[in-house]
Amino acid sequence: MLVGMSSPSSAQSTAEPAKGRWTSLFNGKNLDGWVMKLKGSDLGENYKDTFRVEDGVIRVSYDKYEKFNGEFGHLFFHQPFSKYKLRIEYRFVGEQCPGGPGWAYRNSGVMIHSQKPETMSKDQEFPVSIEVQFLGGAERGTRPTGNVCTPGTHIVMDGKLITQHCNDSKSPTLRGDQWVTIEVEAHGNGTIKHFVNGELVIQYEKPQLDPDDRDAAKLLKANNGEKALSGGYIALQAETAPVEFRKIEIMPLDD
């Protein structure tokens, strides 16, 4: 079964996550509770059926694309979160979409502390957010997963403001089409930790808006200049690499 477009109105059919226990954000059947935003398309428009539910997993697929022309996409859960544990299983499958940039080879992720999808411009490539980056290894070379990237944001590590866009984790390189478990532990504007297959691979704190970023500057103006990010939306990425997601679970925390 293939499922296409979802909308914010259909999102209310999902269960309310309860503190202290794991709750699935994906029902395994359709995209109820989720809404997509792809560059160049309106919110909720599933360009070329990029996001699908098939065989009990969410699939990012490019078989209907002749060539990629910058249609980076994100699939947002309808509810924002601040303090939580998030657990996702993913795997890369198949070949990259023709025309995809080299850096996007076996590259995906989950955006956390993201802006509302409704606030993204039609031609915006990535939401202002913190990206928990998922990378698959090539046949050779080192390529860790569970890294952190910062579209429109900055973070603090070891007491220093980090303005570099992507920062590598300590994870091993994971090759092939194996399932990988990523867990994120987020404490609002406090510490955020990434785990890969149960091992802590990177941590940072004080996520904040980058005033020099055009999209973040709009949010700063709307938020009366407040830089600190204490929460936001969760979104799965489509970056030209066919990828599958399953067991998307969250556990809200008290602090």
C-alpha positions in Angstrom: 0.0 0.0 0.0 1.3 3.4 -0.9 0.2 6.5 1.0 0.7 10.1 -0.2 -0.4 13.3 1.2 -1.1 14.1 4.9 -2.3 17.3 6.4 -2.3 19.0 9.8 -6.0 18.3 10.1 -5.4 14.5 9.9 -2.7 14.8 12.6 -5.2 14.7 15.4 -5.8 11.0 15.0 -2.5 10.1 16.7 -2.2 9.3 20.4 -0.9 11.9 22.8 2.6 10.9 24.0 2.7 10.4 27.8 5.7 11.3 30.0 7.8 8.4 31.1 6.9 5.9 28.5 7.6 5.3 24.8 4.9 6.3 22.3 5.1 5.6 18.6 4.7 8.6 16.4 4.1 6.4 13.3 1.2 4.0 13.1 2.8 1.7 10.4 -0.1 2.2 8.0 -0.2 5.8 6.8 1.1 9.3 7.4 -1.6 10.4 9.8 0.1 12.9 12.2 2.7 14.0 9.6 2.9 16.7 7.0 5.5 17.1 4.3 7.2 20.2 3.0 9.4 20.0 -0.1 11.3 22.9 -1.6 9.2 24.5 -4.4 6.0 22.9 -3.2 3.2 24.0 -0.9 2.9 22.6 2.6 1.3 19.1 2.4 2.1 18.6 -1.3 3.9 15.3 -1.7 6.0 16.1 -4.8 6.4 13.0 -7.0 5.2 10.8 -4.1 8.6 11.3 -2.3 7.2 10.2 1.1 5.4 6.9 1.3 4.2 4.2 3.7 5.0 0.8 2.3 5.4 -2.6 4.1 5.1 -0.9 7.5 7.9 1.7 7.0 8.1 5.3 5.9 10.0 5.4 2.7 11.8 8.3 1.0 11.7 7.3 -2.7 12.9 8.8 -5.9 11.7 6.3 -8.5 9.3 8.9 -10.0 12.1 11.5 -10.5 13.9 11.9 -13.8 16.4 14.1 -12.1 16.8 15.9 -8.8 16.4 19.7 -9.1 16.8 20.8 -5.5 13.6 19.5 -4.1 14.9 18.8 -0.6 12.1 17.6 1.6 11.1 17.2 5.3 8.3 15.2 6.9 7.1 16.9 10.0 5.3 15.4 13.0 2.4 17.7 13.9 3.3 18.3 17.5 6.3 20.2 19.0 8.4 18.8 21.8 10.9 20.3 24.2 12.3 17.7 26.6 12.2 14.1 25.4 14.0 10.9 24.2 13.5 10.2 20.6 14.3 6.8 19.0 14.4 6.0 15.3 15.5 3.1 13.2 16.7 3.9 9.7 18.5 2.2 6.8 19.6 3.4 3.4 18.4 1.4 0.4 19.1 1.6 -3.4 20.9 4.3 -5.4 21.0 8.0 -5.0 18.6 10.1 -7.2 20.3 11.3 -10.4 21.4 14.9 -10.1 21.8 14.7 -6.3 24.9 16.5 -4.9 27.8 14.4 -3.9 27.6 15.3 -0.2 24.0 13.9 -0.1 25.1 10.3 -0.9 23.5 8.1 1.7 22.7 11.3 3.7 19.5 11.9 5.7 18.6 12.7 9.2 16.0 13.9 11.7 15.5 17.6 12.4 14.8 18.5 16.0 13.9 21.9 17.7 12.7 22.9 14.2 10.6 25.9 13.2 6.9 25.3 12.4 6.5 23.9 8.9 3.9 26.6 8.2 6.6 29.3 8.7 8.9 27.9 6.0 9.0 29.8 2.7 8.0 27.9 -0.5 11.6 27.8 -1.8 13.3 27.2 1.6 15.6 24.1 1.4 15.9 23.3 5.1 14.0 24.3 8.2 15.8 26.3 10.9 16.6 23.5 13.3 19.2 21.1 14.7 19.9 18.2 12.5 20.8 14.8 13.9 22.5 13.6 10.7 22.3 10.1 9.4 25.1 9.0 7.1 25.8 5.7 5.4 29.4 4.6 4.8 30.8 4.3 1.2 32.8 1.2 0.3 35.9 2.8 1.7 36.8 5.6 4.1 35.6 6.9 7.4 32.1 8.4 7.6 30.5 8.5 11.1 26.7 8.8 11.6 24.7 10.6 14.4 26.5 13.8 13.7 25.1 17.3 14.4 24.4 19.9 11.7 23.0 23.4 12.3 20.8 25.0 9.5 20.1 28.5 10.8 21.4 27.7 14.3 24.4 27.4 16.5 25.2 25.2 19.5 27.6 25.2 22.4 30.2 22.4 23.0 32.7 22.3 25.8 31.7 25.8 26.7 32.4 27.2 23.2 29.9 28.6 20.7 30.1 26.3 17.6 29.3 28.0 14.3 30.7 25.3 12.1 27.7 23.8 10.2 28.4 20.1 10.7 30.3 18.4 13.6 31.2 14.7 13.5 30.3 12.2 16.2 32.4 9.4 17.5 30.4 6.7 15.9 31.9 4.0 13.7 31.3 4.0 9.9 28.2 1.9 9.2 28.1 0.5 5.6 25.5 -1.3 3.6 21.7 -1.5 4.1 21.8 -2.4 7.8 19.2 -1.0 10.2 20.7 1.6 12.6 19.1 2.8 15.8 19.5 6.5 16.7 18.4 7.8 20.0 18.3 11.5 20.9 18.0 12.8 24.5 17.0 16.5 24.5 16.6 18.7 27.5 15.1 21.8 26.1 17.8 24.5 25.8 20.0 22.3 28.0 22.0 19.3 27.0 21.3 17.2 23.9 22.9 13.8 23.4 23.0 11.5 20.3 23.3 7.7 20.7 24.1 5.3 17.9 23.1 1.7 18.5 23.1 2.4 22.2 26.5 4.2 22.4 26.8 8.0 23.2 28.6 9.6 20.2 28.2 13.4 20.7 26.6 15.9 23.1 26.1 19.7 23.1 23.9 22.3 24.7 22.3 25.7 24.3 20.9 25.4 20.8 20.2 28.9 19.5 19.2 30.9 16.4 21.9 32.2 14.1 21.2 35.9 13.7 23.3 36.0 10.4 21.1 33.4 8.8 18.3 34.8 6.6 15.6 32.3 7.7 16.6 32.4 11.3 16.6 36.2 11.3 12.9 36.1 10.4 12.2 33.9 13.4 14.3 36.2 15.6 12.2 39.1 14.6 9.0 37.2 15.3 10.3 36.1 18.7 11.3 39.6 19.8 15.0 38.8 19.4 15.0 35.6 21.6 17.9 33.4 20.3 17.5 30.4 22.6 15.8 27.3 21.3 14.0 25.2 24.0 12.1 23.0 21.6 10.3 22.7 18.3 9.2 20.2 15.7 10.6 16.9 14.6 11.1 16.2 10.8 12.5 13.3 8.8 14.7 14.3 5.8 14.6 13.6 2.1 18.0 14.6 0.6 18.2 12.4 -2.6 19.2 9.2 -0.8 16.5 6.5 -0.7 16.0 5.7 3.0 13.5 3.9 5.2 12.3 4.8 8.7 10.6 2.6 11.3 9.9 2.5 15.0 9.7 6.3 15.4 9.1 6.6 19.2 9.2 9.4 21.7 9.3 9.6 25.5 8.5 13.0 26.9 10.7 14.0 29.9 10.0 16.1 33.0 13.4 17.9 32.7 
